[in-house]
């Protein structure tokens, strides 16, 4: 697991933070001792990714201009919006899952989901397809109109719900990152006073927090997008209202008692 997370995120810190939230090993053993074996695996996964592709999560955006008290307000608002939109996916997922699983054959079920995703791809265009990291770079280039950015965000919300519900295999974090970036671009475009680096970080923070409910992973992923150390204290405060919204809510899993479940 640690090797996979390190390879996916291009950093062993992602694995360390994620695993620190899981009940690994004996409770009395120090955390470092419990993570010592996974860390080399995460490092190996990270180095393999860098050697083969050289890609990381970091996006090329203007640097954070420096802290202002207003950043705590704007960052919290963007993170709350991201978390709220992410919760829409979380709450819609079990019902979408039950709907698709009423189809009598798994091949037909996945085919139906593929048709829906194909229609969404036509509506959202190529920028709404695939994993999302390369497409996020297109949004950041500034050549996409604000209306298109909002449309793509909506399409991606539905697409993630459908893909997860109908049986497509894949993770949810990278789509959440893309949606957070789209939200950040929209926030910066609508309110230019909000720095783009802050808007992106807060948007990703809110979405990943709602989808995964892992605080450490959400903080790391959001900060890795822009790579700004100066945003760490800002995000540590900004995460509080988003976490209050998310904590205690449903996870993106299907209860065993849901209709349509075998």
Buried (B, 14 or more C-beta within 10 A) or exposed (E): BBBEBBBBBBBBBBBBBBBBEEEBEEEEEEEEEBBEEBBEBBBBBBBEBBEEEEEBBBBEBEEBEEEEEEBBEBBBBBBBBBBBBBBEBBBBBBBBBBBBBEBEEEEEBBEBBBEBBEBBBEBBBEBBBEEBBEBBEBBBEEEBEEEBBBBBBBBBBBBBBBBBBBBBEEEBBBBBBBBBBBBBBBBBBEEEEBBBBBBBBBBBBBBBBBBBBBBBBBBBBBBBBBBBEBBEEBBEEBBEBBBEBBEEEEEBEBEEEEEBEE
